[in-house]
Amino acid sequence: MSEKVVIFHGFSKEELNRITELLKKNFPGQDIIMAITTPTSLQWKVGELISELKKEHEYFKKKG
C-alpha cells in the first residue's frame, strides 16, 4: 500500500490546524504524511520531496 502524502503551501496556521483536524477526522487510523513547503523543498522535484518526507516520517515514527 502506498502512503498518502499531503503537502501544504500558502496556508495560515489557523487554516492548517483546521485542515489537519479534518483529515484526521475523515481518515481515522490512516497514516497520512503531512508537510508544509519550505524554501528548500520548493526547489525539489516532487518525487524527491515525497521520498524524503517518507524517510523523515518513518524516522519520527520509530523515534516515538
Buried (B, 14 or more C-beta within 10 A) or exposed (E): EEEEBBBEEEBEEEEEEEBBEEBEEEEEEEEEBBBEBEEEBEEBEEEEBBEEBBEEBEEEEEEE
